[in-house]
Amino acid sequence: MRIVLTGATGYIGSSVLTALLARGHDVIAPVRSEASAATASAAGAIAVVGDITDADWFTPLLRDADAAIHLAASNAGDGPQFDGAVADAAIAAFAGTGKPYVHTGGLWIHGPSDDLTEDTPFNPPALVAWREGVESRLEAADLALSIVEPGIVYGRGGGIPASFPEAPKDAEGRLTVVGDGTQHWATVHVDDIADLYALIVDGPAPAGRVLGLSGQNPTVTEIGEAFAGGPVVPEGVDASRARLGAAFADALLLDQQGYGAKARSLGWAPSRASLLDDIRTGSYARS
């Protein structure tokens, strides 16, 4: 298939690109700059430079493809407009065609839960509350739609966990962790989630909403201790909100656990090291 992959040079997208190429697909990578085009081309994609929020440019690119996966994200704080524009282009290009469209959602939309599934009601923190509007518009369209919701993505030294060593230390030199540290994070390795995207876009039917979770749900304290190689101390909710901004901190403070049974029923078999093992074996810079 000819698959349009947005975000192909990003953290998750670069792994998805590798997974798609391994399955023999031709991957079209829309990118914002010539430098990104060179990176995507070197990785094996067919790079095209343009703005995916420009409907006149992006919609025809989608129409010429057999499928699309949307992984690009805006760093400008305009998530609703950015993802909304991509959703509109996908609907214009793919509605009624039966071509697979795989959209990226996020686990945080469900809010706190100790047993997350695709049916867990939405209860998002402010940071991601806008996602429901975009996704409901996609679900109402005549699309062969799948929405992948990755957990906290880690691996290859990247993702949110990479920020742990940057946290402040207390007077005794101990690393501090977000909030009270008791909250669980539902996690997934970047290469495992890439395999899930590739599996879904290749699937015989749209998958609907799918959680991409390893089944490993460490607490923030456990993650901090893996980085520090010893005891850590809670930073406290107020201090975390002051340091990180209330919106981002409130998302990191969510207590979420899940297994990802639906993804496994589709044939997905996550196999990479757990986050804690990945940290301990040196994939990340240590505190």
Secondary structure, DSSP 4 states (H G I P E B T S, - for coil): -EEEEETTTSHHHHHHHHHHHHTT-EEEEEESSHHHHHHHHHTT-EEEES-TT-HHHHHHHHHTSSEEEE----SSS-HHHHHHHHHHHHHHHHTTT--EEEEE--GGGG-SEEEE-TTSPP---GGGTTHHHHHHHHHHSS-EEEEEEE-EEEBTTBSGGGGGGGS-B-TTSPBEESBTS--B--EEEHHHHHHHHHHHHTSSS--EEEEE--S---BHHHHHHHHHTS--EE-BHHHHHHHH-HHHHHHHT--EEE--HHHHHTT----SPPHHHHHHTTSS---
